[in-house]
């Protein structure tokens, strides 16, 4: 599924490149990325919808 702000094929390729860059498996790269985003979410106030 692709669109102007989302392309699953591009995201998959980005994950593969990131994993190769840091020397881990794709699954480990995904876990690390989710951990980073989780910390960002908590630091931003843990709100799903932000008031603009």
C-alpha positions in Angstrom: 0.0 0.0 0.0 1.5 3.3 -1.0 0.4 6.9 -0.9 1.9 10.4 -0.7 2.9 10.0 3.0 3.3 6.2 3.3 4.9 3.5 1.2 5.3 0.1 2.8 8.0 -0.9 0.3 10.1 2.2 1.1 9.7 1.6 4.9 10.8 -2.0 4.5 13.9 -1.0 2.5 14.7 1.7 5.1 14.5 -0.9 7.9 16.8 -3.2 6.0 19.3 -0.5 5.3 19.2 0.7 9.0 19.7 -2.9 10.2 22.7 -3.4 7.9 24.1 0.0 9.0 24.0 -0.8 12.7 24.9 -4.5 12.2 21.8 -6.2 13.6 18.9 -8.3 12.2 15.8 -6.7 10.8 13.8 -7.9 13.8 16.3 -6.3 16.2 16.3 -3.1 14.2 12.5 -3.0 14.4 12.6 -3.6 18.2 15.2 -0.9 18.7 13.2 1.6 16.6 10.0 0.9 18.5 11.9 1.4 21.8 13.2 4.8 20.6 9.7 5.8 19.5 8.2 4.6 22.8 10.6 6.9 24.7 9.7 9.8 22.4 6.0 9.2 23.0 6.4 9.2 26.8 8.5 12.3 26.7 5.9 14.1 24.5 3.3 13.5 27.2 1.8 10.1 26.1 -1.0 11.8 24.3 -2.3 10.1 21.1 -3.9 13.3 19.8 -2.0 16.5 20.3 -3.6 19.8 20.4 -2.2 22.1 17.7 
